[in-house]
């Protein structure tokens, strides 16, 4: 029985397509843990879903990819940046963007900077930003005591109120430092006596 040449040609094309895809997967990596970015789209056929499907997903810039070994983004038609999740030098982070593309919430752990001079590698942080994307409230663990500290910033990004448990005193006494408009600071002693 003779097999039609069209069927043979289709089988050859399918075989080489599979082999080419397998080779590309092997050479360039296709693991989800190394995704450059992806988009979760609405499962309906609404105008928002159609618009989202027409838009390419947000991707890390080449500069960001140099620092981020793992990066992903969840977006939709109304929020092109959405939620970005990354791991930078072993430290995870997540950034939530508003519909206007500006940062609203950041959370993660510090990478410790060059040579971990501050000793804060791996300590958690949570940052809240206003509608203009300016960091206004930072909650974190700091110092050798890994003490909870809250930092309130003005619209220029300057620390204005810092309070928490002292990050370096062995007794970890509560403290509050206030900065005036000229950034002159004064410490307010908290009375914690019973």
N, C-alpha and C positions, 0 to 999 in steps of 0.2 A: 504494500500500500504506500503510495507516494504522499508525502506530507506537503501541503501547499507552501510555496516559497514565502508567502506573506506571513504565515504562522512562524516559519523558521526565522525570518527577519525580526519579527516582534520578540521572539524568545531571545535572540542575540542582543537586541537593544535592551531588553529588561535585565539580562545578565550583566552587561557592561554598566548599566545604570546602578544596579545594586553594588557592583564591585567599586565603581567610582565613589558612590556615597559612603561605602565602608572605608575606603582609603582616606577620604576627606575627614571622616569622623575620627579615624585613628591618628592622622597627621595633625589635625587642628584641634582636636579635643571637642567632645560634645557633652561632657559631663555637666549636669545641672548645677553642680557645686562650683563650676567655673563660668557660669553664665555671665555674659556681659550686660544683660538686661533683658527683661521680659515684660509683657503687658498682660494683665488680666482684664478681659473685656466683658461687658455685660452679655448675658446669655439670651437676650431678647433681640427683636428686630426693630427696636425703637430708633428714632433719628439720632439719639445720643450714641447708641451702639454702632450705628452705621458710620457716624463721624469718628468714633474711637477706632474702628477697624481701618478707616482710611488714613489715620495718623500713625507714623512710625513710633515705636516705643522710645522712651528716653534712654539714652545710653551714656555711659561714663565717657568723659573726654579722654583723649590719649594721655593727657597729663595726669588725670585722676587714676587712670588704669595703671600708670606706673607705680602708684602708691597703694592701690587697692587690688589685692590678689583675688578677692571675691566681691562682686557687686551685682545687685539686682534692683529693679524698680517695678513698682506696681502703679499703673496709671489708668486713667479712663479718659473719655472725651471731654470732660469738664476740668480735669486736673492733669496737665501734661507732665508734671514732675511727681505728684502723688507721694508715695513712700519709697525712699531709697534705703536699702540695707547694704551694709558693707562690712568687710573685715580688713583692718589696716594693721599690718605688722602684728597679727594675732589678736588684736583688740576689736571687738564688735561695736557697731554703731548703727543708728537708725535716724533718719531725718524725715520729718513729716512736712510737706509743703501745703500752703493754702492754694485755692484756685487761682490766685494771682501769681503763683510761681515763687512766692517768698517763703522762707523758712518760718515755721510756726512752733515746732517742737523738735528737740534733739535729745537723744539719749544714747548712752554707750559707756565705754570705759576709756580712760586716758591711756595713750600709748607711752607716756612717760617722757616724751621728748628725746632729744639726742642723749644717749648714754644714761637715760633715766635719772638725770641729775636731781630732780625734785623727789624721787622715790615714790611717785604717785602712779606708777604703771599698774594698770588693772583696776584702779579705783573708779567707781561709778559716778556718773553725772547725769543731770536732767536739766535741760535749758528750755525756757519758754520765751518766745519772741512775740512782739506785737504785730499788728496788721501791716506794718511796713517792713517786717523782717528783722527788726532790731532786737538783739538779745536783751531782755529786761529782767529776767529772774533766773538765777543759776542755783541749783541745789546739788551739792556734791559732798564727797568725803575728802578730807584734806589732811596733810601733815603726817607726822610720824605716829600720831594716835589714831589716824584714820577717822577723824572726828567729823560729825555732820556740821556743815556750814552752809548758810544761805546768803547769796549775794544779790542785792537789788541794784539795778543800774538805771541811770537816767537815759533820756532819748539820745544822748551823745555817746552812750556806751561806757560812761564813767561809773565806777563803783560809788554808790552813795550811802548804802547801808550794808554792813557785813555783820552777821551774828551767827552764833552757834556755840559749840563746845570748843574750847581752845585747842587748836591742832597740835601744839607742841608742849604745853605745860603738862607735867605728869598727873596733876590733879584734875585736868580737863574741866576747869571752871568755865561756866557760861561767860560769854563776852558779847559786847555789841560795839561796833565802831561806826561812827557817823562821819560823813565827809560833807563839808559845806560846799557852796557853789564854786569856791576857789580851790577846792580839794584839800583844804586843811582838815585834818582828822582830829577827832577826839573820841576817846574811849569812854563808854558809859559802863560803870561798874554795876553789875546786877547783884542785888542783895538776895542771897540764897540761904540765909540763916533761918533756922526754924524759930 
